[in-house]
């Protein structure tokens, strides 16, 4: 290419444990006269990818790059970019030189915790956190309330239609089938205690869920901090 003006090419860069520097660089073999032509060829390449391939996710990101702006599309752990090929350089040589100059930026950009991936995780975590806070608030209010109310009511006299019963009283309770059952004072105490037992168990369960939610949210946030760090 000696005696010619600079050309343009595009390459695919991704992380690889097989490489000592952690980067695998695959430049497209052909050079293009202009940046726009190299970008258009890269766009066709990404558009032709299978739906579940990383390149398919990168295709709309490339279309969103403003004309004239540096063409770098990051979809960790993959990056596609358009680079300049100086006059007298080969495609492979220019690609290697570009990666050497920008290695630190490329490595940081290819980390799973970079760019759009971080923003996506932040949004997901925010939604999870809001739901957890709402459930936690309900559990904080409901669990202790059920426990305290049940324990307080366990020693109280039974009531019938809002009236406190005394020994010797009877209470008529209508069932859903239209029948009427009659309970004496002692039987109403047993019914009340049975209901209190159920409420106590429900209170214990709600309080346990509250504790589990706190642990799950705390553990998830610790994991996310570790990934981003």
N, C-alpha and C positions, 0 to 999 in steps of 0.2 A: 504494500500500500504506500510505498515511498512516493513522494511527490504529490500525493493526494491530500485533500483536506480531511479533517477528522470525520469519523463515522460514528454510528451508534449501535449498541447491541443491548440485549437483555439477558438476565441470568436468574437462576433459581438457587437460593441459598437456604440450607436447613441445618439444624444441629445433628451431629453424628458422633456417637461415642467411639467410632472406629478411627476418627481423626484425632491427632494429638492436640490440635488447636480447637477441636470441637465443632468445626464448620465444614460442611460439604458444599462445594461450589460447582454448579453445572451451568456454564454459559451456553446460549444457543449459538450454533456454529456460524451463522450467517450475520454479516454486518449490514446496516441500513444507512442510507445517506442522511437521514434526518432523525431527530428524536421522535417526531410524530409517527414516522413509519415504524420505528422500533416498538413504540408503544402500541400502535394498531396491531402489529403482529402478535405482541404479547397478549393483547386483549382477545384476539381470536383463539390463541392457545388456551387461555383460561376459560373462555366461553365453551370450549369443546370438552372440558373435563367432565367426568362422571359426577352425578349430583352429590354423592357423599364424599367426594374427594376434597382435600383442602383447597385446591385450585378453584373449585366451584364457589367457595366462600370468598375467595379473593377477587373473583371477576367483578362483582358490583362495587367492591372497594376501589378497584382500578378506575372504573368509570367515574367514580366520585372525585378523583384527583383533578384539580384545576389545570387547565391547559397552561403549559409553560412552567408549572411547578415541578420540583424533583419527583420523579416517578419511583416511589418506593411503597410497596404494599406489603404490610406485615400481617401475617395470619399464623402466629406461633404454633408450632416451631418452624414455620416456613416463611420465607420472604422472597418476593419477586421484585426486580428493579431494572430500570433502564440506565445504562451507563455510557459514558463517552469513550470512544476508541481513538486515541491520538493518532495523528498521521505517522505512518511507519510502524505502528503496533499491530499485533495480531489480536484476534478476539480473545483468545486464551490469555495472552500476555496482559491485555488491558483489564480483563476481568480479575486476574490475580493481583495486579497493581491496585485496583479499586478496593478489593477486599483487604489488602494489607494496610491501605490508608485509613480504612473505616472499620477495622476489625472490632474495636471496642464498642462502637455504636451498633454494629451488626449483632454482636454477642448479646448486648443488653436488650436489643430489640427482639431477639429470638427467644429470650427467656419466657417461660409460660406465664410469669407474673407481669408482663409488660403490656403497655398500650391498651388496646380495646379489651383484652382479656381481663385486665384489672378493673376497668370500668364496668364490664359485665358482672364480674364477681361482686363488686360493690353494690350494684343495683340488686342482684339476687340476695345478697346478705342483708341489705336494708329491708327487703320485703319479708324475709324470714324473721328478722329481728322485730319488725312491727307486729307480725302475727304472734310471735312468742311473747312480746310484751303484753299484748291484749289478753292472751290466754293466761299469762302469769298474773295479770291484774285480777282477772275473774277468779282464778284459783286462790289468790291471796284473800279476796273478800269472801268467797263462798266456802272454802274449806274450814277455816276457823269458825265462821258463823254457824255452820252446821254442827261442828263439834260442840261449841259452847252452848248453843240453843238446845241441843239434844241432852247434854249433861244437866243443864239447868232444869229442863222440863221433866227429867227422869224422876225427880223427887216431888213433883207437883201433883195435886189431886186431879183426877180425870175431869173432863168437861163434856157436856152434851149440848150441842147446838149453841155454844158460847156460854153456857151456864155451868159453873163449877158444881160438881156433884159431891154429895155427902153419903156416908154409909147408909144403906137402905134405899137409895134412889135407883131408878132404872132408867135406861135410855133406849129409845126406839130409833134404829138406824135403817133407812131405806136403802135397798140394794138397787143395782142397775137393772135388775129383772122385774122391778115393781114390787118385790116382796119387802116385808118389814121384819127386821130382827130385833129382838129385845135383849139387852145386856144389863146385868146388874153392876153395882159399884166395883166389885172385884174383877169382873170380866173386862170392864172398861180400863182398869189399871193395866191389865195384861195386854190389851190392845195398844194402849199408849206406849208401854215399854217396848213392845214389838216394833212399833214405828220408830221409836227413839234408837233402837239398835240398828235399824236400817240406815237411819240418818247418820249415826256415828260412823258406820262402815263407809258410807258415801263420803263423809268428811275426811276420813283417813285416806281414801282413794284419791280424792281431789288434792289433798295436801301432798301425797306422794307424787302425783303428776306434776304439781308445782315444782317440787325438788328436781324431778327428772328434767323438766324444761330448762331450769336454771343450769343444770350440768351440761345439757346438750348444747345450749347457746354458748356457754363459756368455752366448751371444747371446740366448737366450730370456729369461734373467733380466734382461739389460739392457733388452730391449724391455718387459718387464712393469714394471720400475721406471719407465721413461719414461712408460708409460700411466698408472700410478697417480699419478706426480708431476705 
